[in-house]
Amino acid sequence: MRQLSGGIQEYIEALSFHHYLTHQTLITRDEVAAHLPAEIIVTEEDYAMGLFDLTGELMRFAVTSLSAGAGDTQGHAEGEGEGGTQVNLPRLPPAQAGVVRDLREIRASFEGITIPRRHNNNMFRDYGKKSEVMQNSVEKVERAAYGILVRGSERPAGWKPDLSAGVEMDVY
């Protein structure tokens, strides 16, 4: 079964990304299993590792949409400035804000996982590396959103970023 694990994780990554784009929710392990023949067992480990990989896809999706201008600030939220004065704060459109929020929730959920001793030498041997890559993915999206919100208010109307430069990606 170990030989199939990597393929199953890749399938879970692709299926969960499609599900997220369609429904803006994470797919459950039971929903993943329903897409596969009954002979293929979706383990908790494969499901978790596939969702770790999903965070990389969500990072690329979020950074691309923010960089392409789809993340231009839309509307403002009320906030309190110095001396208690009310100020308008830029706000991301709901779709981009949702991806940032969802990535943070996924990260928080994974950080709360305790791995039972029986899994330490098995499928979860990749946990540390995938956790680090996930953390980097979430931070990249946070930095991109921050750049749009903070620096975007300093840019002239209609400004678009230079997308001709390559984007550094973590490969594992």
Long-range contacts (C-beta under 8 A, 24 or more apart in sequence): 1-41, 4-40, 5-43, 5-45, 5-46, 5-49, 5-123, 8-40, 8-42, 8-46, 8-50, 9-46, 9-49, 9-50, 9-53, 10-50, 10-53, 11-36, 11-50, 12-42, 12-46, 12-47, 12-49, 12-50, 12-51, 12-53, 12-54, 13-50, 13-51, 13-53, 13-54, 13-57, 16-50, 16-51, 16-54, 17-54, 17-57, 17-58, 17-61, 20-54, 20-58, 20-102, 21-61, 24-98, 24-102, 26-51, 26-54, 26-102, 26-106, 43-123, 45-119, 45-122, 45-123, 45-124, 46-123, 48-110, 48-113, 49-123, 49-126, 49-130, 51-106, 51-110, 52-110, 52-130, 52-131, 52-133, 52-134, 53-130, 54-106, 55-103, 55-106, 55-107, 55-133, 55-134, 55-137, 55-138, 56-133, 56-134, 56-137, 56-170, 58-99, 58-102, 58-103, 58-137, 58-141, 59-103, 59-137, 59-138, 59-140, 59-141, 60-169, 61-99, 62-96, 62-99, 62-100, 62-103, 62-141, 62-144, 62-145, 63-140, 63-141, 63-144, 63-167, 65-95, 65-96, 65-99, 66-96, 66-141, 66-144, 66-145, 66-147, 66-148, 67-144, 67-161, 67-163, 68-163, 69-160, 69-161, 70-95, 70-96, 71-96, 71-144, 71-145, 71-148, 72-148, 72-152, 73-148, 73-149, 73-152, 73-153, 89-149, 90-149, 90-150, 90-152, 90-153, 91-149, 92-145, 92-148, 92-149, 96-145, 96-148, 97-145, 99-141, 100-141, 100-142, 100-145, 103-137, 103-138, 103-141, 104-138, 104-142, 106-134, 106-138, 107-134, 107-135, 107-138, 110-134, 129-172, 130-172, 133-170, 133-172, 136-170, 137-170
